[in-house]
Amino acid sequence: MKFAPIALAFAAFTFSAPALAQDDLSQKLEGNAVARAASPDGKLTVTISIDGEGRASYAVQRAGKPLLTDSRLGFLFTDAPKLDRGMGVVEVKRDKSDTTWTQPFGEWSTIRDNHTEMTVRLQEKSDLKREMDVTFRLFDDGIGFRYTLPAQANLKHANIADELTEFAFAGPGTAWWKPAYLWNREEYLYNKTPLDAVGTAQTVMTVKLADGTHVALHEAALIDYAAMNLQRAEGNTFKASLTPGAGAPKVSRDAGFSTPWRTIAIADDAAGLYNASRMTLNLNEPNKLGDVSWIKPGKFVGVWWNMIKGEWTWSRGPKHGATTAHVKQYIDFAAANGIPGVLVEGWNVGWDGNWFGNGKDMNFDQPTEDFDAAELARYSKAKGVYLIGHNETGGSASHYDSQLDRAFKYAQDHGIPVVKTGYVTDAGQIERVDPDGSQHREWHESQWMVNHHLRVVETAAKYHVSIDSHEPVKDTGLRRTYPNWVAREGGRGMEYNAWEGGKNPPEHEANMVFTQLLGGPMDFTPGVLSLSGSNGSAIKSTIAKQLGLYVVLYSPVVMAADTPENYAKYPREMKFIRDVPTDWSDTRVLNGEVGDYATIVRKAKGSDDWYLGAVGDEEARSSTVTLDFLDPGKTYTAEIYRDGPGADYRTDARHSITIESKQVKKGDTLSIALAPGGGEAIRFVAPGKKAGRR
């Protein structure tokens, strides 16, 4: 193939943007720059350059100021020369699109996908003449880019040792991040450090630059590839670090594939980052499952919290939690409170003995003798409640693979529409067994495990079962393509608050809103109104914050995590848990700072009601919000659940709460006052509608 002159390459393709027309883009190329593209509003630009050694890089500017300086592109292979030097531009293609699409459920009913696109084909000038495409999609609030390795004579199969992808920040900043390659379950607290003090970080990593600009680095559409982490190279420059697999290559694929998108969300403030997270969904393929009306968002209770606290057991014996009698008790409670689901853990054979990190005895279609599956299926259906299954693999993923059809056929036959999976290990790695019997250890986010999780989701879909995965591969927006992948854990949830040591600090949820949850929903399991873990140990939260979490932490399947006995002590607070939905038509972040506080409002799907949730950190916080989201000309009843007199997570006053109502309308202001460790929840009831259960 002959190299097309750069000028001719630009002449062959047309592009326009409101602020930077094609002529402007061509004329402004300087130095080593060979191509440039701008976002629809012209505020973001990406420039591709090739230096004197033929190394390709990209740079990002925002409003004319550098955000990322020249950042390398390319690959390292285990069995071939690296692909990064002696490159030239063969072709530049441009495109743009402005469409909307509808989510079956989510934070927003409709999502706009407005972007420009530039694909640069690079080719080596050496004898190998290997090619790679780099495609950039520019949105007004972020950029995604990915590689494509076409099938070619000298690159028929790619054994990738790592990417050379870099993110070179133009200046200093503050980063919120959690470490990679530790115990490998992503259940770590977030660090807040200078950008140049970050170690190796998982994504999402959020950065606040010196001028206040917020940036979140992540990825989208992680399929048949190893997950990306961020390893600081030097100064403020980070290099993509792919999660290792069992063999030398971190990724092994036949050529003719595209990598996941590397995403750079950009906003003026933390609140803007949440809106920019829609880019992750837009970079995924549309729904592949067809009719998904069988997927039902909803709340659930569970035979769970007593086990987490150590009062019941997953294994059989005198303290076994998943008995027919216990489950019927929870079914009765769910039915009485309008809660559609009941999670049951420890129902199946395999929990006895040393299952932790060794789930080879787990059987996913054989209940224990004290769990009457047929009777409970009948009883729950009669009560208008469904059961949520639990498949804990104990880290034995191949063993689970061998039972997938059986497991989900069992779920379908017993009226179980959602299954929570788990991958708990003691050594931090997953056991994999190849068809030849050879055994390997895999990281949770290796290429093999990424493919395993998708096998689970696809098999579950055949039986109309949704998946809520714990100890998962991270969320990269695949819920758009596979809507039955409804939620994941992948972080420190409520269970850490059950244990006497290592409880989540008050800032934890305000950290996650602007880091992990930018990737997608989390099954955090809120609503422990007793604020009490094992042996009566205090949870670092007020009771109002537990209610606010239902709005702040989005998930289409949401647990009311406390026990029926404890909920009976809080009938007024329980009303909000009954009322709050899990499916929304609109979401807006009213204010927030990473790790400090967040105030979010969401509009209930199919209703004119709005819900507000606010959470803070260890300090008392106050803000004023304007009710511009309400419909004009209507008077709403604001049912307010706020921190009461003296509320403080450090004292018994953490239970202090004030519940009140007032009339409000569009344009009014409300003061949000958060106690230390506090929060607030409000339901805005539209006129003509009585307060009640949802």
C-alpha positions as CSV (number, residue, x, y, z in Angstrom):
1,M,0.0,0.0,0.0
2,K,1.3,3.4,-0.9
3,F,1.2,6.3,1.6
4,A,-1.2,9.0,0.7
5,P,0.2,12.5,1.1
6,I,-1.2,14.2,4.2
7,A,-2.7,17.1,2.3
8,L,-4.6,14.7,0.0
9,A,-5.9,12.7,2.9
10,F,-7.5,15.8,4.4
11,A,-8.8,16.9,1.0
12,A,-10.6,13.6,0.6
13,F,-12.8,13.9,3.7
14,T,-15.1,16.6,4.9
15,F,-15.8,17.7,8.4
16,S,-17.5,20.6,10.1
17,A,-18.1,21.8,13.6
18,P,-19.7,24.9,14.9
19,A,-16.5,26.4,16.3
20,L,-13.8,24.8,14.1
21,A,-14.5,24.2,10.4
22,Q,-12.4,21.8,8.4
23,D,-10.3,24.7,6.9
24,D,-9.5,25.9,10.4
25,L,-8.4,22.5,11.5
26,S,-6.1,22.1,8.5
27,Q,-4.6,25.6,8.8
28,K,-4.0,25.3,12.6
29,L,-1.8,22.1,12.3
30,E,1.7,23.0,13.4
31,G,4.9,21.2,14.2
32,N,4.4,17.4,14.2
33,A,0.6,17.5,14.1
34,V,-1.0,15.5,11.3
35,A,-4.7,15.5,12.1
36,R,-7.1,17.3,14.4
37,A,-10.8,16.9,15.4
38,A,-13.2,19.0,17.5
39,S,-16.2,18.2,19.6
40,P,-19.7,19.3,18.3
41,D,-19.5,22.6,20.3
42,G,-15.8,23.1,19.3
43,K,-14.7,23.3,22.9
44,L,-12.7,20.1,23.0
45,T,-10.0,19.2,20.4
46,V,-7.8,16.2,19.8
47,T,-4.6,16.6,17.8
48,I,-2.6,13.6,16.4
49,S,1.1,14.1,16.0
50,I,4.0,12.0,14.8
51,D,7.4,12.9,16.1
52,G,10.8,12.6,14.4
53,E,11.1,8.9,15.2
54,G,7.6,8.2,13.8
55,R,5.9,7.7,17.2
56,A,2.3,8.6,17.2
57,S,0.7,10.5,20.0
58,Y,-2.5,12.4,20.8
59,A,-3.1,15.6,22.8
60,V,-6.4,17.1,24.2
61,Q,-7.2,20.8,24.5
62,R,-10.2,22.3,26.2
63,A,-11.3,25.9,25.4
64,G,-7.8,26.4,23.8
65,K,-5.9,25.2,26.9
66,P,-3.9,22.0,27.1
67,L,-5.6,19.3,29.1
68,L,-3.5,16.3,28.0
69,T,-0.1,16.9,26.3
70,D,1.4,14.5,23.7
71,S,0.4,11.0,25.0
72,R,1.8,7.9,23.3
73,L,-0.2,5.4,21.3
74,G,0.8,1.8,20.4
75,F,1.3,-1.8,21.5
76,L,3.8,-4.1,23.0
77,F,3.6,-7.7,21.8
78,T,5.0,-10.9,23.4
79,D,6.1,-12.4,20.1
80,A,6.6,-9.5,17.7
81,P,8.3,-6.0,17.6
82,K,6.4,-3.3,19.3
83,L,4.0,-1.2,17.2
84,D,4.9,2.4,17.9
85,R,7.9,3.7,15.8
86,G,8.3,4.6,12.2
87,M,4.6,5.3,11.7
88,G,3.0,7.3,9.0
89,V,-0.5,8.4,8.3
90,V,-2.3,6.5,5.5
91,E,-5.7,7.9,5.8
92,V,-7.9,10.1,7.9
93,K,-11.7,9.5,8.0
94,R,-14.3,11.7,9.6
95,D,-17.9,11.4,10.6
96,K,-20.5,12.8,12.9
97,S,-23.7,11.7,14.5
98,D,-26.5,13.3,16.5
99,T,-29.2,10.8,17.7
100,T,-31.2,9.8,20.7
101,W,-32.0,6.4,22.1
102,T,-34.2,5.0,24.8
103,Q,-33.1,3.0,27.8
104,P,-35.5,0.2,29.0
105,F,-34.6,1.4,32.5
106,G,-32.0,3.6,34.0
107,E,-31.1,7.1,35.3
108,W,-32.5,8.7,32.2
109,S,-35.3,7.5,29.8
110,T,-33.6,9.0,26.7
111,I,-30.0,9.7,26.0
112,R,-28.6,11.9,23.4
113,D,-25.5,10.7,21.5
114,N,-24.0,13.8,19.8
115,H,-20.5,13.3,18.7
116,T,-17.9,13.8,15.9
117,E,-15.5,11.1,14.9
118,M,-12.0,10.9,13.4
119,T,-10.3,7.7,12.5
120,V,-6.6,7.9,11.7
121,R,-5.0,4.9,10.0
122,L,-1.3,4.5,10.8
123,Q,1.2,2.3,9.0
124,E,4.8,1.3,9.7
125,K,7.3,2.4,7.1
126,S,9.4,-0.7,7.9
127,D,9.2,-3.9,5.9
128,L,6.5,-5.2,8.2
129,K,4.1,-2.4,7.2
130,R,1.7,-3.2,10.0
131,E,-1.3,-1.0,10.3
132,M,-3.5,0.2,13.2
133,D,-6.5,2.5,13.3
134,V,-7.1,4.9,16.1
135,T,-10.7,6.2,16.3
136,F,-11.6,9.2,18.4
137,R,-15.2,10.1,19.3
138,L,-15.5,13.6,20.7
139,F,-18.5,14.6,22.7
140,D,-19.1,18.0,24.3
141,D,-18.2,16.5,27.7
142,G,-15.6,14.0,26.9
143,I,-13.6,11.9,24.5
144,G,-13.4,8.2,23.8
145,F,-10.8,6.5,21.6
146,R,-9.9,3.0,20.7
147,Y,-7.6,1.0,18.5
148,T,-8.5,-1.4,15.7
149,L,-5.9,-3.9,14.5
150,P,-7.0,-5.0,11.0
151,A,-6.3,-8.5,9.8
152,Q,-3.1,-8.2,7.7
153,A,-0.2,-10.2,6.3
154,N,2.2,-9.4,9.1
155,L,-0.3,-9.3,12.0
156,K,-2.7,-12.2,11.8
157,H,-2.9,-12.8,15.5
158,A,-2.1,-10.3,18.3
159,N,-0.4,-11.5,21.5
160,I,-0.5,-8.2,23.4
161,A,1.9,-7.8,26.3
162,D,0.5,-4.3,27.0
163,E,-0.6,-1.1,25.5
164,L,1.6,1.9,25.2
165,T,-1.4,4.2,25.6
166,E,-0.7,7.2,27.8
167,F,-2.6,10.0,29.5
168,A,-0.2,12.9,30.1
169,F,-1.9,15.6,32.1
170,A,-0.7,19.1,31.3
171,G,-0.4,20.1,34.9
172,P,-0.8,19.1,38.5
173,G,-4.0,18.1,40.2
174,T,-5.7,16.1,42.9
175,A,-6.7,12.5,42.3
176,W,-9.2,10.1,43.8
177,W,-8.3,6.5,43.2
178,K,-8.2,3.0,44.5
179,P,-5.3,0.6,44.0
180,A,-5.0,-2.1,41.4
181,Y,-3.4,-5.6,41.8
182,L,-3.9,-6.0,45.5
183,W,-6.4,-8.5,46.8
184,N,-8.1,-8.1,43.5
185,R,-11.7,-7.7,44.5
186,E,-11.8,-3.9,44.0
187,E,-13.1,-3.5,47.5
188,Y,-10.8,-0.7,48.6
189,L,-11.2,2.7,50.0
190,Y,-10.4,5.7,47.8
191,N,-7.2,7.5,48.2
192,K,-7.0,11.3,47.8
193,T,-3.5,12.3,46.7
194,P,-1.6,14.7,44.4
195,L,-1.8,13.5,40.9
196,D,2.0,12.8,40.9
197,A,1.6,10.5,44.0
198,V,-0.8,8.0,42.5
199,G,0.5,4.4,42.4
200,T,-1.2,2.0,40.0
201,A,-4.9,2.8,40.0
202,Q,-8.1,1.1,38.9
203,T,-10.5,3.0,36.8
204,V,-12.6,5.1,37.3
205,M,-9.9,7.5,38.5
206,T,-11.1,11.1,39.0
207,V,-8.9,14.1,38.8
208,K,-9.4,17.8,39.8
209,L,-6.9,20.0,38.0
210,A,-5.5,23.2,39.3
211,D,-8.0,25.3,37.4
212,G,-11.0,23.3,38.8
213,T,-11.5,21.2,35.7
214,H,-12.6,17.7,36.6
215,V,-11.5,14.7,34.5
216,A,-12.4,11.0,34.9
217,L,-10.4,8.3,33.2
218,H,-12.2,5.0,32.5
219,E,-13.1,2.6,29.6
220,A,-16.2,1.5,27.8
221,A,-17.3,-1.7,26.1
222,L,-14.9,-4.1,27.7
223,I,-15.3,-7.2,25.6
224,D,-12.8,-10.0,25.0
225,Y,-10.0,-7.9,26.3
226,A,-8.2,-7.4,29.6
227,A,-9.3,-4.5,31.8
228,M,-7.3,-1.3,31.8
229,N,-5.6,0.1,34.9
230,L,-3.5,3.2,35.2
231,Q,0.2,3.1,36.1
232,R,1.9,6.3,36.8
233,A,5.0,6.6,34.5
234,E,6.5,9.8,35.7
235,G,5.2,13.1,36.9
236,N,1.6,13.5,35.9
237,T,1.7,11.0,33.0
238,F,-0.1,7.6,33.3
239,K,0.3,4.5,31.2
240,A,-2.4,2.0,30.4
241,S,-1.7,-1.2,32.4
242,L,-3.7,-4.2,31.2
243,T,-4.8,-6.8,33.8
244,P,-2.6,-9.9,33.6
245,G,-3.9,-13.3,32.5
246,A,-2.6,-16.8,33.2
247,G,-0.2,-16.6,30.3
248,A,2.4,-14.2,29.0
249,P,0.1,-12.2,26.7
250,K,-2.5,-10.1,28.5
251,V,-4.7,-10.2,25.4
252,S,-4.6,-12.9,22.7
253,R,-6.9,-12.4,19.7
254,D,-7.0,-12.9,16.0
255,A,-6.5,-9.6,14.2
256,G,-9.5,-7.8,12.9
257,F,-10.8,-6.5,16.3
258,S,-11.2,-3.3,18.2
259,T,-10.1,-2.6,21.7
260,P,-12.4,-1.2,24.4
261,W,-12.8,2.6,24.3
262,R,-10.5,4.6,26.5
263,T,-12.6,7.4,28.0
264,I,-11.8,10.8,29.2
265,A,-14.8,12.5,30.8
266,I,-14.3,16.3,31.2
267,A,-16.4,18.8,33.2
268,D,-16.2,22.1,35.0
269,D,-17.0,20.4,38.3
270,A,-17.8,17.1,39.9
271,A,-21.6,17.4,39.2
272,G,-20.8,17.8,35.5
273,L,-18.8,14.5,35.5
274,Y,-22.0,12.6,36.5
275,N,-23.8,13.9,33.3
276,A,-20.7,13.1,31.3
277,S,-20.9,9.5,32.3
278,R,-23.6,9.0,29.6
279,M,-20.7,8.9,27.2
280,T,-19.8,5.4,28.6
281,L,-23.3,4.1,27.5
282,N,-23.1,5.9,24.2
283,L,-19.8,4.1,23.4
284,N,-21.4,0.7,23.8
285,E,-23.4,-1.2,21.2
286,P,-27.3,-1.0,21.3
287,N,-29.3,-3.7,22.9
288,K,-28.6,-7.2,21.5
289,L,-31.2,-9.1,23.4
290,G,-34.3,-7.8,21.6
291,D,-37.4,-7.7,23.8
292,V,-36.3,-7.1,27.4
293,S,-39.8,-6.4,28.9
294,W,-39.1,-9.4,31.2
295,I,-36.4,-7.4,33.0
296,K,-38.0,-5.8,36.1
297,P,-36.2,-3.2,38.2
298,G,-37.2,-3.2,41.8
299,K,-36.3,-3.3,45.5
300,F,-35.6,-6.5,47.5
301,V,-35.0,-7.7,51.0
302,G,-32.9,-10.6,51.9
303,V,-31.8,-13.5,54.0
304,W,-28.4,-11.8,54.2
305,W,-27.7,-9.2,56.9
306,N,-28.0,-11.7,59.7
307,M,-25.4,-13.8,57.9
308,I,-23.1,-10.9,57.3
309,K,-23.3,-10.0,61.0
310,G,-22.4,-13.6,61.9
311,E,-25.8,-14.4,63.6
312,W,-26.9,-16.9,60.9
313,T,-24.7,-19.1,58.6
314,W,-24.6,-19.9,54.9
315,S,-23.7,-23.5,55.8
316,R,-26.2,-26.0,57.1
317,G,-26.6,-26.4,60.8
318,P,-28.6,-24.9,63.7
319,K,-27.9,-21.3,62.6
320,H,-28.6,-21.9,58.9
321,G,-30.2,-18.8,57.4
322,A,-31.8,-20.1,54.2
323,T,-34.5,-22.3,55.7
324,T,-38.0,-22.5,54.5
325,A,-39.3,-20.8,57.6
326,H,-36.9,-17.9,57.5
327,V,-37.6,-17.3,53.8
328,K,-41.3,-17.3,54.3
329,Q,-40.9,-14.7,57.0
330,Y,-39.1,-12.4,54.5
331,I,-41.6,-13.1,51.8
332,D,-44.4,-12.0,54.2
333,F,-42.4,-8.9,55.1
334,A,-41.8,-8.0,51.4
335,A,-45.4,-8.5,50.5
336,A,-46.6,-6.4,53.4
337,N,-44.4,-3.5,52.3
338,G,-44.8,-3.6,48.6
339,I,-41.3,-4.9,48.0
340,P,-41.2,-7.2,45.0
341,G,-38.1,-9.3,45.7
342,V,-36.5,-11.5,48.3
343,L,-32.8,-12.5,48.0
344,V,-31.8,-15.8,49.5
345,E,-28.1,-16.7,50.1
346,G,-26.9,-20.1,51.2
347,W,-29.9,-22.0,49.8
348,N,-27.9,-24.6,47.8
349,V,-25.5,-27.5,48.4
350,G,-21.9,-26.5,48.6
351,W,-21.6,-24.1,51.5
352,D,-20.5,-26.6,54.1
353,G,-16.7,-26.8,54.7
354,N,-14.1,-24.6,53.2
355,W,-15.9,-23.0,50.3
356,F,-14.1,-19.7,50.5
357,G,-11.9,-19.6,47.5
358,N,-12.8,-23.2,46.7
359,G,-16.3,-23.5,45.3
360,K,-15.9,-26.9,43.6
361,D,-18.7,-28.4,45.7
362,M,-21.2,-25.7,44.8
363,N,-24.3,-27.1,43.1
364,F,-26.5,-24.4,41.5
365,D,-29.6,-26.5,41.0
366,Q,-29.7,-28.5,44.2
367,P,-31.2,-26.9,47.3
368,T,-30.4,-28.0,50.8
369,E,-32.9,-30.3,52.6
370,D,-34.2,-27.5,54.8
371,F,-34.9,-25.2,51.8
372,D,-38.2,-26.4,50.1
373,A,-37.8,-24.8,46.7
374,A,-41.1,-25.9,45.3
375,E,-43.0,-24.7,48.3
376,L,-41.2,-21.4,48.4
377,A,-41.8,-20.9,44.6
378,R,-45.5,-21.5,45.3
379,Y,-45.7,-19.3,48.4
380,S,-43.8,-16.4,46.9
381,K,-46.0,-16.4,43.8
382,A,-49.1,-16.5,45.9
383,K,-47.8,-13.4,47.8
384,G,-47.0,-11.5,44.7
385,V,-43.2,-11.7,45.5
386,Y,-40.4,-13.3,43.6
387,L,-37.2,-14.9,44.9
388,I,-33.7,-13.6,43.9
389,G,-31.2,-16.4,43.5
390,H,-27.6,-16.5,44.6
391,N,-24.8,-18.3,42.8
392,E,-21.6,-18.0,44.8
393,T,-18.7,-19.6,42.8
394,G,-16.1,-19.4,45.6
395,G,-13.7,-18.3,42.9
396,S,-14.1,-21.6,40.9
397,A,-15.2,-20.0,37.6
398,S,-14.7,-23.0,35.4
399,H,-16.9,-25.1,37.8
400,Y,-19.6,-22.5,37.4
401,D,-19.2,-22.4,33.6
402,S,-20.0,-26.1,33.5
403,Q,-23.3,-25.5,35.3
404,L,-24.6,-22.3,33.7
405,D,-27.4,-23.8,31.7
406,R,-28.5,-26.0,34.6
407,A,-28.3,-23.0,37.0
408,F,-30.4,-20.6,34.9
409,K,-32.9,-23.3,33.9
410,Y,-33.4,-24.0,37.6
411,A,-34.0,-20.2,38.2
412,Q,-36.5,-20.0,35.3
413,D,-38.4,-23.1,36.5
414,H,-38.7,-21.6,40.0
415,G,-39.8,-18.1,39.0
416,I,-36.4,-16.5,39.9
417,P,-35.9,-13.5,37.5
418,V,-32.6,-12.2,39.0
419,V,-29.5,-14.1,40.2
420,K,-26.8,-12.5,42.2
421,T,-23.4,-14.1,41.4
422,G,-20.3,-14.0,43.5
423,Y,-16.5,-14.7,43.1
424,V,-15.1,-14.7,46.6
425,T,-11.6,-16.0,46.8
426,D,-9.0,-16.2,49.6
427,A,-5.9,-15.8,47.4
428,G,-7.3,-13.0,45.3
429,Q,-7.4,-15.0,42.1
430,I,-9.9,-17.1,40.2
431,E,-9.5,-20.8,39.5
432,R,-9.7,-21.7,35.8
433,V,-9.5,-25.2,34.4
434,D,-8.9,-25.7,30.7
435,P,-10.5,-28.6,28.7
436,D,-7.3,-30.5,28.9
437,G,-7.5,-30.4,32.7
438,S,-4.7,-27.9,33.2
439,Q,-5.3,-25.5,36.0
440,H,-4.6,-21.8,36.1
441,R,-5.1,-18.7,38.3
442,E,-6.8,-15.7,36.8
443,W,-7.2,-12.1,38.0
444,H,-10.8,-10.9,38.3
445,E,-10.4,-8.6,35.3
446,S,-8.2,-10.7,33.0
447,Q,-9.3,-11.3,29.4
448,W,-10.5,-14.8,30.3
449,M,-12.6,-13.5,33.2
450,V,-14.1,-10.7,31.1
451,N,-15.2,-13.4,28.7
452,H,-16.5,-15.6,31.5
453,H,-18.7,-12.8,32.8
454,L,-20.2,-12.3,29.4
455,R,-20.9,-16.0,29.0
456,V,-22.8,-15.8,32.3
457,V,-24.9,-12.9,31.1
458,E,-25.6,-14.3,27.7
459,T,-26.6,-17.7,29.1
460,A,-28.8,-16.1,31.8
461,A,-30.6,-14.1,29.0
462,K,-31.6,-17.3,27.3
463,Y,-33.6,-18.1,30.4
464,H,-34.9,-14.6,31.0
465,V,-32.7,-14.1,34.1
466,S,-30.9,-10.9,35.0
467,I,-27.5,-10.8,36.6
468,D,-26.3,-8.8,39.6
469,S,-22.6,-9.7,39.8
470,H,-20.5,-9.4,42.9
471,E,-16.7,-9.4,42.9
472,P,-17.2,-8.6,39.2
473,V,-15.3,-7.2,36.3
474,K,-15.9,-3.5,36.5
475,D,-18.8,-1.8,34.8
476,T,-18.0,-0.3,31.4
477,G,-21.6,0.4,30.1
478,L,-22.4,-3.1,28.8
479,R,-25.8,-2.8,30.4
480,R,-26.8,-1.0,27.2
481,T,-25.9,-4.0,25.0
482,Y,-27.0,-6.6,27.6
483,P,-29.7,-5.0,29.6
484,N,-30.0,-8.1,31.9
485,W,-26.7,-7.2,33.4
486,V,-28.6,-5.0,35.8
487,A,-26.0,-4.3,38.6
488,R,-22.7,-5.1,40.1
489,E,-20.9,-4.7,43.3
490,G,-17.2,-4.1,42.6
491,G,-16.6,-1.8,45.6
492,R,-16.9,-1.6,49.3
493,G,-20.6,-1.9,50.0
494,M,-22.7,-2.0,53.1
495,E,-21.3,-5.4,54.2
496,Y,-18.2,-3.7,55.4
497,N,-20.3,-1.8,57.9
498,A,-21.4,-5.1,59.5
499,W,-17.9,-5.9,60.7
500,E,-16.4,-4.4,63.8
501,G,-13.2,-3.4,62.1
502,G,-12.7,-1.5,58.9
503,K,-16.1,0.1,58.5
504,N,-16.6,2.5,55.6
505,P,-15.8,6.1,56.6
506,P,-18.5,8.8,56.2
507,E,-16.9,10.2,53.0
508,H,-17.1,6.8,51.2
509,E,-20.4,7.3,49.4
510,A,-19.5,10.8,48.3
511,N,-16.3,9.4,46.9
512,M,-18.1,6.7,45.0
513,V,-20.7,9.0,43.4
514,F,-17.9,10.7,41.4
515,T,-15.6,7.8,40.9
516,Q,-16.9,4.2,40.7
517,L,-20.5,5.1,39.9
518,L,-19.5,7.1,36.9
519,G,-18.9,3.6,35.4
520,G,-22.4,2.3,36.2
521,P,-24.8,1.0,38.8
522,M,-23.6,-0.4,42.1
523,D,-25.4,-2.9,44.3
524,F,-24.4,-1.1,47.6
525,T,-27.3,-2.6,49.7
526,P,-28.3,0.5,51.7
527,G,-31.1,1.1,54.3
528,V,-29.7,-0.3,57.5
529,L,-31.8,1.9,59.7
530,S,-30.6,0.2,62.9
531,L,-27.2,1.6,62.2
532,S,-25.8,-1.5,63.9
533,G,-23.4,-4.2,62.7
534,S,-22.0,-7.3,64.4
535,N,-22.0,-7.2,68.2
536,G,-23.9,-3.8,68.1
537,S,-21.0,-2.0,66.5
538,A,-22.0,1.4,65.3
539,I,-22.2,2.3,61.5
540,K,-20.7,5.6,60.6
541,S,-23.9,7.2,59.3
542,T,-27.0,8.9,60.4
543,I,-30.4,7.4,59.7
544,A,-31.3,10.1,57.3
545,K,-28.2,9.3,55.2
546,Q,-29.3,5.7,54.9
547,L,-32.5,7.0,53.2
548,G,-30.6,9.5,51.0
549,L,-28.5,6.6,49.7
550,Y,-31.5,5.2,47.8
551,V,-31.5,8.2,45.5
552,V,-27.7,9.0,45.5
553,L,-26.5,5.5,44.7
554,Y,-28.2,4.3,41.5
555,S,-29.1,0.7,40.8
556,P,-32.1,-0.8,39.1
557,V,-32.1,-3.5,41.8
558,V,-31.8,-2.1,45.3
559,M,-31.8,-3.8,48.6
560,A,-33.5,-2.9,51.9
561,A,-30.6,-4.5,53.7
562,D,-31.8,-4.5,57.3
563,T,-34.0,-7.2,58.9
564,P,-37.8,-7.2,59.3
565,E,-37.4,-7.0,63.1
566,N,-35.3,-3.8,62.8
567,Y,-37.6,-2.2,60.2
568,A,-40.5,-2.7,62.5
569,K,-38.8,-0.2,64.9
570,Y,-38.7,2.5,62.2
571,P,-42.2,2.7,60.6
572,R,-41.9,6.4,59.6
573,E,-38.5,6.0,58.0
574,M,-39.6,2.7,56.3
575,K,-42.2,4.7,54.4
576,F,-39.6,6.4,52.3
577,I,-38.0,3.0,51.5
578,R,-41.4,1.7,50.4
579,D,-42.0,4.9,48.3
580,V,-38.7,5.3,46.5
581,P,-38.6,3.8,43.1
582,T,-35.6,2.2,41.3
583,D,-36.3,3.4,37.8
584,W,-36.1,7.0,36.6
585,S,-36.9,9.2,33.7
586,D,-34.5,12.0,34.5
587,T,-31.5,12.6,36.8
588,R,-29.8,15.8,37.8
589,V,-26.8,16.4,40.1
590,L,-27.6,19.7,41.9
591,N,-24.2,20.0,43.7
592,G,-21.3,18.0,44.9
593,E,-17.6,17.7,45.6
594,V,-15.7,14.5,45.3
595,G,-15.5,12.9,48.7
596,D,-17.3,15.7,50.5
597,Y,-21.0,15.8,49.5
598,A,-23.5,15.1,46.7
599,T,-27.1,16.2,46.1
600,I,-29.0,14.4,43.4
601,V,-32.6,14.5,42.2
602,R,-34.3,11.9,40.1
603,K,-37.8,11.8,38.5
604,A,-39.7,8.6,38.9
605,K,-40.4,6.7,35.7
606,G,-44.1,7.1,34.7
607,S,-44.8,9.7,37.4
608,D,-44.4,13.4,38.1
609,D,-42.9,12.8,41.5
610,W,-39.2,13.7,42.1
611,Y,-36.9,12.4,44.8
612,L,-33.9,14.1,46.3
613,G,-31.0,12.4,48.0
614,A,-28.0,14.1,49.7
615,V,-25.0,12.6,51.5
616,G,-22.0,14.2,53.2
617,D,-18.8,13.2,54.9
618,E,-17.4,13.5,58.4
619,E,-18.1,17.3,58.6
620,A,-21.3,19.2,58.9
621,R,-22.3,20.5,55.4
622,S,-24.9,22.9,54.2
623,S,-26.1,24.0,50.8
624,T,-29.1,25.7,49.2
625,V,-30.7,24.1,46.2
626,T,-33.2,25.7,43.8
627,L,-36.2,23.6,42.8
628,D,-35.9,24.4,39.1
629,F,-36.5,20.7,38.2
630,L,-40.2,20.8,39.3
631,D,-42.9,21.4,36.7
632,P,-44.1,25.0,36.5
633,G,-47.5,25.9,37.8
634,K,-47.7,23.0,40.2
635,T,-47.5,22.9,44.0
636,Y,-45.8,19.8,45.3
637,T,-45.7,18.3,48.8
638,A,-42.2,17.9,49.9
639,E,-41.9,14.9,52.3
640,I,-38.6,15.6,54.0
641,Y,-36.4,13.2,56.0
642,R,-33.5,15.2,57.4
643,D,-30.9,14.9,60.1
644,G,-32.5,15.8,63.4
645,P,-31.2,17.9,66.4
646,G,-27.7,17.0,67.4
647,A,-27.4,14.3,64.8
648,D,-23.8,13.0,64.5
649,Y,-22.5,9.7,63.3
650,R,-20.1,9.5,66.3
651,T,-22.8,9.5,69.0
652,D,-26.1,7.8,69.7
653,A,-27.7,10.9,68.1
654,R,-26.9,9.3,64.7
655,H,-30.6,8.1,65.0
656,S,-31.9,11.6,65.4
657,I,-34.1,12.5,62.4
658,T,-36.7,15.1,61.6
659,I,-39.6,14.1,59.3
660,E,-41.8,17.0,58.0
661,S,-43.8,18.1,55.1
662,K,-44.1,21.5,53.3
663,Q,-45.6,22.9,50.1
664,V,-43.1,23.9,47.4
665,K,-43.1,24.9,43.7
666,K,-40.7,25.4,40.9
667,G,-38.1,28.2,41.7
668,D,-38.3,27.8,45.5
669,T,-35.2,27.1,47.4
670,L,-34.5,24.6,50.1
671,S,-31.6,24.5,52.6
672,I,-29.9,21.1,52.8
673,A,-28.2,20.8,56.2
674,L,-26.1,17.6,56.7
675,A,-24.9,16.5,60.1
676,P,-21.5,14.9,60.4
677,G,-21.9,11.5,58.6
678,G,-25.3,12.8,57.6
679,G,-27.7,12.9,54.7
680,E,-31.2,13.8,53.6
681,A,-34.0,12.4,51.5
682,I,-37.1,14.1,50.1
683,R,-40.0,12.9,48.1
684,F,-41.7,15.7,46.0
685,V,-45.3,14.5,45.6
686,A,-47.0,15.9,42.5
687,P,-50.4,17.5,43.0
688,G,-53.4,15.3,42.6
689,K,-51.5,12.3,43.9
690,K,-51.6,10.9,47.4
691,A,-48.5,9.8,49.2
692,G,-48.2,6.1,49.3
693,R,-46.2,3.0,48.4
694,R,-44.4,2.3,45.2
